[in-house]
Amino acid sequence: MPTPPGQSSSQPLPAKELGYFKKIVKSYEQKQYKTGLKFAKQILTTPGFSEHGETLAMKGLILNCMGKCQEAQECVKKGLKSDLRSYVCWHVYGLIQKTEKKYDEAVKAYKRALMMEKDNIQILRDLSLLQIHIRDFDGYLSSKYELLRLRQNQRVSWLGYIVAHHLLKEYTLALAIMAEYIKNNTPPGYDFEFSELILYQNMIMREAGQPDVALQKLEENSTHIVDKVAYMETRANLLMDLEQPKQAEHVWRALIERNPECLEYYDKLQTCMGIKESAKAQLAMLDSLSEKYKKAAAPKRLALYLVEGEELRRRLHEWMIPMLRKGAQSLFASLVPLYKYPQKIAVIESLITEYVKKMDDEGYGKVILDGKPGECEPPTTALWLYVLAAYHFDRCQMSQLALNYIERAIQHTPTVVENYMIKARIYKHAGDYDEAARWMEEAQSLDTADRYINGKCGKYLLRAKRPDEANKMLAKFTREGENAASHLTDMQCMWYELESGRSFRAMNKYGEALRKAHHVEFHFNTWIDDQYDFHTYCLRKMTLCSYIRLLRMEDRLRHADYYYQGAKLAIKIYLRMIDRPDDMNEHAALIKEGMTDQEIKKMKKKLKKQKEQQEEEDKKKKEKEVKEDGLQRGPQLDPEVLLKTEDPLGEAAKFCHNIHTFGTTKVTGYALCAEVYQRKGRVLLALKCLNEGVKKDPNHPLLHVQKVKFLKYWPTCDLSGLVKETADELMESVYGKDLNPSALNEKFKIDHQHQFPHRLAYVEAQCALDPTISLTSWLLKSVEDSTVNERTLKMLTKLKDGIEYGKYGKWSKDENEKLRKLVHGMFPLALDFGGGVVHKPATATEVETK
């Protein structure tokens, strides 16, 4: 019989105080925290019980739930010291450590509590939940066995034990227990939970490498499976694993009949038919399916990606005309995969120009685009044709043509909101973020009730370095009277955090940018903690397949692009702190060359006064938020404190640890990590990151720069023993036999002489090897040279930023001006190179009219 709380220690309570203690526990369970504290006070003020350990522990637990973490910690530790023999004190201590994310300490505390009360169900549950959360599968199995021993009649106990064996890859035991459980718990009729159990059993069999048994059991239990799509997909995959393509083909065709828009089904069908290498056979298969399912768009769209020349032209014509008549916004999106091939781009362009010419020559009311006798094209066809043309020329970086066509679309129908959004998009791609934001505001004003347009408008304002206006815009769809930034952080709005961070970085507000990057890190940590509640929920609801997928998804959660982008933002700022500490002063750009000492002093005084005023305003705003909302939500980070860190390399390494430990799909992520670890002198970690990057893309420009830098650093490394052997193996894997950095860089230059990003990488690496070298004239020729590919605005902006950072050697004013003129000629609208739309100031009459 378990000892009740309040009597489990060396300090048993008398009847009256015991009644109060039970009320404390009840108040905690019902979340009546103030009532619980009142009863705790009554016990602690009783002579002889002022140091009662279990009461102090419960008081600390309640304080922790109220957000008073520091006070709670002190209270629980005090209670534990007063009564080290109480399982309640150790249990509560474990709960407190868990909320502080000190999981190892929490596990130790739970185990200590179980030593005193080994059959306590609640402690065992808490321990098992924490063990699965930290992926201690051996410990989880042991805890689940104890729970099963104590509660053999509960379904959750059996399922938890099966899941524990499955996660440990002990498939035979998991399947044996599962078979016994199913044998004794088969329902007579329809049962969704039993259906999920059958599918979970099948999942274990497939992972155990028993596809034949899995197929047999699936067929035997087919009447019990409620999710017929999951049944058919599983059956088809099993037939493919058993090399029975004909039977699998029938199942995939049946699935296509159910959902002819699922692209995965077409891919699997091609695999079954053995036609993945034959474009002609694939085309015949897609044509037969499009004939059978006339309303399905997927087979027609997939066929476009397989043909060329006149056949592509014919099929595009048949695809585009109905979409233009319908006004389908997704038309351009369906054509995007074709833009990888220059010949296919030419076919699309010729069709669009032909349609436009026909529309202009014959007029809206008389033209028939497909040439078949019948009714003339509706007026909206012309509108969507101009929109398609604008999309196409924008994609081809022909901004002026794209603007001409979207202007025609606006003149045709001035009330279509999407036209203004497309115009903003064109200006954004052309590099004029101010004009892009202006047109997006125009679009938002036409439909103020649309959340999507509001979000887009906020994003464009952030790109235009107008964060305050962006927050005002986004506040239209947040809770009334609440700060938009706080609300969006609360809602884990990841795009907002990243765009705000980049906006602040562009404005030299590196502290604010770092705060946003840390918000992204906080959101991912929150998502990892959020899985805690699902460990019991999924077992209770029998969604076991989804539960296993959830656990595996959480294990690779930081593969997400949002995490990589946030980490990259933070790492680059921390490296800038070391390389260019003067940049951390956001007003450094205002103090220009040529200013006298008196002018500089006056400017600094003015800036100091502005900063004090801003800090005062921020303080009042924060106090107001605390007063209105009670506790402040989300991470409370001070930008000034983040900037004043004494170890920026150590802070950067924290982000790098997650990238290289959990992995990333981005080569640049490994390159950044290698640079940080090299600077910290962590040779093996740097080599490991370089090796992972080489596996993904050995010729990536940023990775090449880091390879050259590390090769220069390598002779200074003093290694011995096993570390030296491991490093030598990794060096051979990354570099081969040639360890000459200059030779490696020259070879890279020759191999990739027609790629602009690779030319930039060559110059950056060369400047790292020899800081005195000057390659400015060669880079300027690269910008002019039409035979060099990928001279995009993005890459040219990177060149400009790199020059300011000092990556490409020293550039004179004349060389910088020459670069500006060259790029301005290529991209006349780019603000970074002196472009952009110039608006005439409004006259007095116009202002009065407005």
N, C-alpha and C positions, 0 to 999 in steps of 0.2 A: 504493500500500500504506500503510494508516494506521500511524503511529508508535506503538509500544506504550508504555503508561504506564511511567514510570521511566526511559525513554530519550528522552522528548519534549522535554526542556528543555535549558537551558545547563549543567545539572549532571547528566550521565549517570552512572548507577551502575555499578560493577564487578559481575562475575558473582555474587559472594556476596551483596552487598547487594541486587542486582536480584532474587535469589531470595526474600529477605526481603520485598521490596516486593510481589512477586506474592502472597505469603502474606497480606500485609495486605489486599490487594484481595479475595482469596478469603474471608478471615475476615469482612470487611465484608458481602460478599454472603450468607454463611451466618449472619450475625448473631452471630458469635462475637467479640464486641467486646473482651473482655479479652485474648484471644489476639492480636487485631489490634494492640492497644496494646503488647503485649509485643514484637512484631516491630518496631513503629515505634521503640520505645525502643532496640532493638539497632542500628538504622540511625543514629539520632540521637546515640547515644553513641560512634559510630565517628569517630575524628579525621578532620576534613575534610568531614563530612556532618552536623554538628550543626545547620546551617541549611538542610538540603536541603528545598527548597520543596514538592515533590510529597508527600514523606513527612509534612511538617507539615500539608499540606492534608488528606491521608487521616486523619491523627490527629484533626484538628479535626472531620472528618465523622463519625468513630466517636464522639467525645465528644458531638457533637450528638445522635446516636441514643441515647446513654445519658442524655440529659436535662441535660447540663452545657453549656447554651447559651452562657453568657458566656465560659467557657474555650474553647469550640469556636470562637467568633467570633475571639477573640484569636489562636488557633493558625492559623486559615485565613488571616487577614490577614497574619500574620507570614510564612507560607509564600508568599503572593502577592507580598509585597514582596521576598522572597528570589529569586523566579523569575517575573518578569512575562512571560516568553516561553513559559511552559508552558500548554498548553491544559487540562491536568489541574487546575492551580491555579484557572484561571478557571471551569472547569466546576464544581468543588467550591464555589467562592465563590458561584456562581449557585444551587447546591442549598441552601447555607446561607441565602442571602437569601430563597429561596422559603419555607423553614420559618419565617422571621421575617415572612412575608407582605409583604415588600418586592418586589413582583412586577416593577416597572419596573426595579429594580436587577438582579434575577435575569435578566431578558430581555437587558439590556445585557451582563451577564457571559457568557451563553450565546453571544451574537453575537460577542463578543470571542474566545471559545474557538474558534468556527467560522472566524474569520479566520486562525487558526493551523492548524486541522485541519478544512478545509471539508467533507470527506466523512465525518465521524464520525457514524455512525448513532445512537449513544446520545445525543449532544448534540442532534442534530436532533429526536429523539423528545421529549427533555425540553423543548426549546424549543417544539415544536408543542403539547405538552400544556399548557404554561403560557399560550400564546397563545390557545388555545380557552377556557381557564379564565377569562382576563380579557376574553374576547370581542374579541380583536384578530383579526378574520376575515381581513383582508388579509395579515397576517403568517402566520396559520395556513395560508392557501392557498400562500404562498411556501414554507413549510417542508414542506408535504405534497408539493409538486411536486418538491423536492429528494429527499425520501424515495422518491417514485415513480421518479425518475430512477436512483436507486441500487439499488432493490429492485423491479424491474418484475414479477418473478415472484411477489410476495407479494400476496395478496388484500387485506389490510389497507391496503396502500399505495394501491390503486385506490379502495377504499371511502372512505378518508380524504380523497382528492382530490375525489371526487364530493360528499361532505358539505360540504367547504369551499366549493365553487361554490354549493351549495344555500343555505348560510347567508348567502352574499353576494348571494343572489337572482339569481344568474346561471343561470337555469333552463335555457336553451338548451344551454349548455355541459355542465351537469350531466347532462341527458337524453341528449345525444350520447355522452358517455363511458359512461353507464349502458347505453345500447343496444348499444354496441360490446362492453362487458364481458359482458352477458347473451348476446349472439350467440356468444361464444367459450366460455361457461361454463354452458350449459344442461344440467342433469343428465337422465339417461334416465328416472328414476322419482321416487318419493317423496323429497322433500328439504325439510325444515323451513326451513333457512337460505335456500334459493332462494325459498321461499314468502315469507319476510320481505323479500327483496330486491324481489320483484314488487310487494308492497304499498308499499314505500318509493318505488319508481319511480312508482307511482300517486299517492302523496302529493305528489311533486314536480310531476307533471302538473296536479293539481288546484290547487296553489298558483300554478302558472304561468298559470292561466286557460285550461286546455285540457280542459274536462270531456268533450268529444266524443271526443278521442284517449284520454283516461284510461279511458272506458267501453269503447272498442274494445279497448284493451290488456288491460283487466281480463277481458273475455270471452274473448280469445285465450288467456290464461294461467290460466283458471279451474281447469283440471285440476291445475295446479301449486300452487294455493293450499290450504294445509292448514287454516288458520283460517277455517272456513266462515262463522262469525258475522261476522267482520270483512269477509269478501268480500260477504256479503249487505247489511250496513249501508253499506259503501262504494258498492255498486251502487245501492242505494235512494237515497242522497244524490245520486249523480251523475245519476240519472234525474230527481230533483226539480230539480237545477240546470239540466238540459236541457229543463225544462218538459214532462216526460212523466209527469204525475201518475197516469194509469191504470196504467202499468207499475210505477211506484213503489209504488202502493197494493197491488199483488199481492205485492211483496217484503215490505212492512211487515206484511201479514197473515200471510205465511209466518213472519216473525220472531216475531210474537205467538203463533203456534202453537207455536214452539219454547220461548218464555218468556213466558207470559201475565201475568207479574207485573211486567214492565218498563214503567214509566210513560212513559218517553221514546218507546216505540214507539206508544203510543196518541196522544200529542201529534203525532207525525209523520204518523200515519194521518189524523188530523183535518185537518192542513194539506193533505195530498194530495187529500182529498175536498172541500176548500174549505168546511168547515163550522165554522171557528173562531168565526165570529160568530153562529152559530145554535145556541142551547142545545137546542132541540127536536131538531135533526138529530144533534147530539152524543149526546143521550140515546138516540135510536133506535139509533145505532151501538153504543153501550156495552151496551144491552139485548140486541142480537143477539149480541154477543161473549160476554156473560155466560151467555146461553142455550147457546151453543156450547161454552164452557169452564166447565162448572158448578162446578168446584172452584176456579176463579180468583177471588181476592178483589179484584184491582185494578179491573176494570170496574164491579163493584158499588159499591166505595168512591168511585170517580171520579163515578159517577152521583149520589151524595149531595150533591156540591158544586154541582150544576146545578139542583136542584129546590127548591121552597119549599112552605109551607103543608101541606095534607093529603097531598099527594104525598110530601113530605119525611117526614112522620110515618109514612106507610105503609112507605116504603123503610127508614127508620131502624128500625122495628119488625122488619122482615125481616132487617136487618143485625145488630141487637143481640142478639136472642134466641139464635141459634145460638152467637154468641161468648160469651154469658153461660153457656150450658150447657157449652161447652168449657173455660171458665175462661181465656180468652185475655187475657193481660195487655196486649196491644196494642190492645184495644178503645178505650180512651180516647184513645190516640195517634192512632187513625184518625179520631176526631171533632174533634180540635183545630182543623183548618182552618175548621170551621164556627163557631168562637167569635168570628170577626171580625164576625159578623152577629147583632145582638140578637134578630131574629125567630127565627133558627134555634136560638139558645140557649134561647129560651122553649119551642120544640118538644121539645128534648132534655130539659129540666127536667120538662115535663109528662109525658113518657113514663116517666122515672125515678120520679117521685112516684106515677104510676099503678101501676107494677110493685111498688113498695114497699108501697103501700096494699093491693094484691091479695094480696101475700105475707103481710102482717100480718093481714088479715081472714080469709083461707082457711087459713093455716098452711102450713108447709113441705111436709108430706106430701100435701096435696090440691090445691095450686095448679097451674094450667096457664096459663102466661103468654101463649101464642099463641092460646088459645081453641079450639084444635082438639082433637077427641076423641083420646085416647091416654093414654100413661103420664104420671104426674105429674112435676113438675120434680124433679131430683135435689137433695139438700140443699146441694150446692156452689153451685147457681144463686143461692141467697140470699146466700151469702158474696160472690160476685163482683158481685152487684147492689149490696150495701152499699159495696164497694170503688169501683165506678163512681160511686155517689152521692157518696162522699167526694171523689173526684177532681173531679167536676163542681162541687160547692159550694166547694171550695178554689180552683178556677179563677175562680169568680165572686166571690172574696174574702169568702165567708160562712164564716169559719173555725169558728165554733161549731157550725154545722150539719154541716160536714165532719167535725169531731171526734166529733160524736154518731154519725155513720154508721160511721166507722172503728172506734169503740169497740164498736159492735154487731158488726162483722166480727170483731174480736178475741175477743169473747165467744162468737161462733159457732164459730170455730176458732182457739184460742190458739196453735197451733204454726206458723201460716203466717208466715214471716219478713217477707214483703212488706208485711203489714198494719202492722207496727211501723215499717217504713221510710216508709210513706205517712203515718203519724201524725207522724213526725219532719219530713217534708216540709211538712205542714200548719202545724206550729209554726214552721218556718223562714219560710214565707211570711207568717205572722202577726207575725213580728218577735221571737219568743222563741227566740233561738239556744241558750240554755242548755238549755231543755226539749227542743228539737230534738235536741241532741247526746245528751241522756240517753236518749231513745227510740231513737236510732240505735245507741247502745251496747247497748241491750237487744236490738235486732235482731241485732247482731254476735255477741252471746253465744249466740244460738240456732243460729248456723251459723258456727263459728270457722274453717272450712276454705274459706270463700268469699272470694276475693280482692276481688271487686267490692264486697261489703258492707264489707269492711275498708277499702277505699279511700274509700267513702262516709262511713264513720264518722270516718276521719281528716280528711276535708274538713269535716264538721260540727263537729268539735272545734276546727279552725282558725277557723271562723266564730264559735265561742263564745269566742275569744281564749284558747285553751288549747293552744298549740303544743307544749309539752313532752309533754302527754298524747297529742297527735296523733302525734308522732314515735314514742312507745312503741307506739301502736296499729299504725302502719304498719310498725314494725320486725318485726312477726310474719311479714311476707312478704318481708323483705329477708334478705341473707346474715347468718348467725348471727355475733354479736359485732361487727357493723359498724354504724356510726352511720346511722340511717335517712335523715337529711337528706342526708348525703354520697352514700349509695347512690342516692337518688332524683334527685339532681343528676347523678350519673354516668349514670343511665338516661334523662336528658333528659325527666324527668316534668314536663311544662309546667304542668299544672293545679296540681300541688303548689307549684311556684315562685310562681305567681300568688296562690294562696290564702294561702300563707305570707306573701308580701309584703303583702297586704291585711290579714292578721291583725296583723302587726307594726306596720303603719301605724296601725291602730285602737288599738294599745297604746302609741302615741307612740314606738315604737322605729324611727325613720326610717332609721337607718343600716342595720339589718337588712333593712328593706323595700327600700332601694336596692340592697343586695347581691343580693336575689332578682330585682329588675328587671334588673340587669346579668347575672345568670345566664341569663335569657331571651335577652338580646342575644347572649351567648356561644354558646348552643345554636344560634341561627340562623346565626351565623358558622361554626360547626362543620358544619352541614348544607351550607353553601355550599362549604366545603373538601372535604366528603365526596364531592362529585361528581367530584373529581379522578381517582379510581380508575376511574370509569365511562367516561372518555374512550377508554381502550384496550379495556376489557372489552366494551363494546357493539359496537365495530367488529369485535372478534374473534368475538363470538357472533352477529353479524349482526342484532341487535335494533335496527335503525336507526330505525324509526318511534317506538319507545319512547325511543330516545336523543334524538331531536329534541324530543319532548314533555318529556323530563327537562330539557333545556337551557332550554326556554321556561318551564317551571315554576319552575326555579331563578331565572330573571330576575324573576319576580314573587312570589318566596317571601315577601317581607315584606308582602304583601297579607294574610297570614294573621292571623286575629283575635288569636291568642296574642301575636304580635309587637306589634300595636297596643295590647293591654291592658298588656303589660309596659312599653312606651314611655310610655303615658299615666301609669302609676304613677310612673315615674321623673320625668317632666317636671313633674307636679304637686308632687312633693316638692321638686324643685329650685326651683320658683317659690315654694313655701312658705318655703324657706330665706331668700329675699329679702324676702318680705312679712312673715313672722312668725318671725324668727330665734330668739326665745325658745322656740318650740315644739320646737326640736331637742333640748332637754333633756327626756328621757323622764320625768323625775321632777318636771317643772314643775307638773303638776297636783296634786302632793301638798302643795305650798306654797300654802295657801289664804289668801284675804283674811281680815283680822282677826287673823292670827297676830302675836305680838310679835317683836321683833328677836331676843330670846333663843331663842324657839321655832324661828324660821327658821334660826338659826345651828346649833342642836342637830340639826334635821332634815337640814341640808346635811352636817353631820359624819357622821351616821348613813348617809346615802345614799352619801357618799364611801367609807366603810368597806365597804359592801355592794358597791359597784362594784369596789373593789380585790380583794375576795374572788372576785367573779365572773370578773374578768380572770385571776386566778390559776388558777381551775378551768378556764377556757377554754384557757389556755396548756398545762396538763397534758394536757387532752383532745386537743389538737392534736398534742402531742409523741407521745402514745400512738398516734394514727392514723398518724403518719409512721413510727413504729417498726414498726407492724404491716404497713402497706401499702407501705413504701418511699417512692416518690414520691407526693406528694399529687396527686390527680386533679382536673380541673376548674379553674375560675378561682379563684385565691387572692386574695380581696378582704377588706380589713379595713373593717368598718362605720364605725369611728371615723375612718379616713382618708377614706372617702367623704363623711362629714358635714363634714369640715374643708376641703373643696375651696375654693380661693380664687375660683373662677369658676363658680358654680352655673349661670349663664345659658349659659356656654359648654358645660357638660356637657349641659344640656337641649337645646342646639342640635344636639348630635351625634345624639341620637335623632330630633329634628325633621328633620334632613338625610335620614335614611333614609325617613321617612314621606312627605315631599313629593317626594323624588327618585323613589322606586319606586311611590308612589301608595298610597292606601288607600280602602277602600269606606266608611269612616266620616267623616261631616261633622265630627264633634267633633275628629278627628285634625287636620284642616286648621285648625280654630278654635284649637286649642292651639298649633300651629306658628306661626300668624299672631301670637299673643300673644308668643311667645318672640322672633320676628324683629322685632316692633315694639319690644320692650324693648331689643333689641340695635342698633336703628337701621337694620336691613336692610329698607328701605322696599319695594324691588321684590319681595323674597322674601315679605314679609308680604302684599303685594297679590296675588302669584301664588297663595298659599295661600287667601286670601279668594275669589279668582276661581274656584278649583277647588271650593271649598265651595259657592259660589253655584250652580254648574252642577249639583251633586248635590241640594241642597235649600236654596233661597234663604230659606226661612222657618224654618230650624232655630233654636231658642232660643239655643243657645250661640254659633252663628255670628253671630246678630243682636247679641249683647253685644259680640263682638269687632269687628263692623262699626262700631258706635257708638263704641267706644274708639278705633278707628283714625281715624275721622272727626274726633274731637276732637284727635288727635295730628297730623293732616295739615297744618294751617296752620304747624306748627313745622318742617316738612321743607324743607330748602334744597337743591333739586335744579336741575340745568341740563343742557342739551344733550340727547343721546340718552336718558339716564336719565329726564329730565323728560318727554320725549315718550312713552316707554314707560309711565311711571307714570300719565300723564294718560289713556292708552288703557285701562289696567287700571282706573282709577278710574271711567271711564264705563261699563265692562263690569260693575263690581260695584255701583255706586250710581246710574248714570244721570246725570241733570242736577242732581238735588237733593242738595246737599252740606251740609245743615243737620242736625247730629246730633240735636238736640231734636225737630225735625219728624219725622225718621225714626223716632225712638223712640215718639212719640205715635201715628203712623200704625200702627206695629206693635201698639201696645196696643189700638187700635180694631179692627183686622183680626182679632185673636186674643183677644178679651176673654173667651171662654168656655173657654180652655185654660189650665190651671194652670201647666204648664212655661213657657208664653209670658209669663204674668204675672210669674213669678219673673225671667225674662230682662229684662222691662221695668224692674222695680225695680232689678236689678243694674246695668243700663245707666244708669238715672237717677241712681243713687248715684255711678257713675263720673263722670257729667257734673257733678253737684253734691253733693259729700260731706256738705253740711249738711242736705240734704233728709231728711224722715222720712216713710216710707210704711208704717210698721208696722201702723197700724190698717187700711189698705186690704188688706194681705196677710192679716191675721187674718180680715177679712170674706171674703176669697177662700177661706180654709180652711173657713169655715162654709157658704159659698154652695153649695147643692146643684146649681145650674145650671152650675157650673164643672166641666169634665171633667178626668179624669186626676189626681184628688187621691189618688194611690196612696201607699202607705207609703213606697215608694222616693223619690217626689218630696218627701214631707213630711220624710223624713230628710235629703234634700238641703237643704231649707230650714233645718233645724236646724243642719246642719254649716256652711252658708253664713253663718248668723247668728254662729256662733262665729268664723268666719274674718274676718267684717266686710264681707261682700259686700252685705248688705242694710241697711246703716246701723246706727245704735246702737239696741239694744233694752234696755229696763229689765228689772229682775227680774220685775216684775208682768206685763209683756208676754210674757216668756219662760214664766212660769207659766201664763198664759192659753193660750198656744200648746200647752203640754204637756197641759193639761186637755182642750182641743178634740180633739187628736189621740188622746189616751187614750180619749176617748169613741168615736172612730171605730175605733180599733185597740186594744182593751183588753189585748191580749197583747204589744204591742210594748215591748221592754225599754228602748229609747231614750227612751220617753215615760212611764216609770214603771209599765209593765205587767209581764206575766210571771206564770208559775205560782208560787205560794208554797207551799213544802213545810213541813209541820210537823216540828220536830226529833224524831228518834227517841227513844222512851222507853228507860229503862235495861233494861227487860224485852226490848224488841225488839232492842236491841244485843246482849244476852246470847244471844238466840235465834240471831241471825245468826252 
